[in-house]
Amino acid sequence: MRIEAIGGGFAREVSELPLWKTVGETDAEAIRDTFRMSGVLVFRRQSLSEGELLDFGKMIGKPDLYAETSWLSTFPEVILLSNLRHQNGDMLGGLANKALTWHTDQSYYAKPVTGCFLYGVELPSEGGTTSWASLYKAHETMPPELAKAVDGAIGTFSFAARVGTAAPEKEDNHDRAKRLAETPDVKHPLVNVEPGTGRKALYIDPNTVTGIDGMPQDEADDLLERLFAHATRPEHVYNHEWGPGDLVLWDNATVLHKRESFPETSNRLVKRMIINLDPSRHIIPPVAA
Ligand SMILES: O=C(O)CCC(=O)C(=O)O
């Protein structure tokens, strides 16, 4: 097994390790450690059944179930993201071909499930690139006045704001009304500490953080804008050009991600799984009072 830095920065690629075979404990521990430190791990050209994907997920943490039940695949822990259709014309999975702006998954929940896997099955030849920005790097490189301003800050994370920013797609099969009713606003610190290493990561989610406790709205908007611009500077970003069989794992407590759109006439099918990560070795964003 080889582990290399990619994209000039924080992300790591693991190669020479077929994940359809049993991974030995020494390699498994090296993978978990690298994932913990980098926040993004890439494995290219794997050939995995859903059962094998799930087994690998169990090596990293505890796979969880999804709120979006209309996107489910064969295993209840796996959903499909795709613009393909069933024979009756219904969408096969979620998100179609649209662009997704920078976000971090589940930040609007009191207990976010932070680990996420994407496994590429069929990819368009143009568009559909996924990018990740490191919130560890963002914290490490923050100018002192920004670090001071965000220190101890508590943000309001709002699912209603997240879904309110985009008009429903004409064929969005997300059950918005139900999820809105189940998902009240929640507060999290804007800087979190990894319990084992003491490393700090910024925690922001454009379109979801609506305000900062005790700060006038215009000041909060300005600070959030500056934090976001800093976090997504090109040197903090890894862009993944997908190939079939690519598997990417990320930690939503320590990276933001986004996706480019792709032509409606191209096919894209990606499998997605969420994983509860070990709270003694990863940041699980706490609820702030
Ligand atoms: O389809 C992708 O590449 C990314 C999807 C995404 O952003 C998400 O599932 O949160």
The ligand as a Tripos MOL2 file, in Angstrom:
@<TRIPOS>MOLECULE
LIG
   10     9     1     0     0
SMALL
NO_CHARGES

@<TRIPOS>ATOM
      1 O1        -22.0130   14.2080   -6.4610 O.co2     1 LIG1
      2 C1        -21.0040   14.6910   -5.9540 C.2       1 LIG1
      3 O2        -19.9000   14.6640   -6.4850 O.co2     1 LIG1
      4 C2        -21.0740   15.3950   -4.6230 C.3       1 LIG1
      5 C3        -22.3790   15.2460   -3.9590 C.3       1 LIG1
      6 C4        -22.4820   16.0740   -2.7280 C.2       1 LIG1
      7 O3        -22.0380   17.1920   -2.6420 O.2       1 LIG1
      8 C5        -23.1680   15.5150   -1.5990 C.2       1 LIG1
      9 O4        -23.6310   14.3800   -1.6940 O.co2     1 LIG1
     10 O5        -23.2410   16.1980   -0.5370 O.co2     1 LIG1
@<TRIPOS>BOND
     1     1     2 2
     2     2     3 1
     3     2     4 1
     4     4     5 1
     5     5     6 1
     6     6     7 2
     7     6     8 1
     8     8     9 2
     9     8    10 1
@<TRIPOS>SUBSTRUCTURE
     1 LIG1         1 GROUP 0 **** ****
